[in-house]
Amino acid sequence: MQIKSALRRRHAAELKARVLAACDEPGASVAAIARAYDLNANLVHKWRRGVVPPARPPASSRVAHVAGEFIALALPSREAVPAAPADIRIELRRGATSVVVSWPLAAADQCAAWLRGWLR
């Protein structure tokens, strides 16, 4: 049995910089970027872990989160909370066709039975 020696590819610093810059874009997918550059996504993740984020704010200005810490939130008054809908609304779409079914909330069990039968 013959064992092939694994050849490691060496990547230029310019390529790493381009890949990492693409990964920093909002909504970027590391896997998609790795595929576009014919790289393994795990390698790109490794590169990202090795990079120090630029222009990091000083530690004194960052907010630390402590596990189990209570954070008080202001909630809107009851008058500001919109009322719950009085009926069930089901919207079905297929291509350009859209059908909306409204069902009284009081008859939710009948709506569930109708929907089960319709989906069969």
Secondary structure, DSSP 4 states (H G I P E B T S, - for coil): ---PPPPPP---HHHHHHHHHHHTSTT--HHHHHHHTT--HHHHHHHHHTSPPSSPPPGGGSPP--TT---------GGGSPPPPSEEEEEEEETTEEEEEEEEGGGHHHHHHHHHHHH-
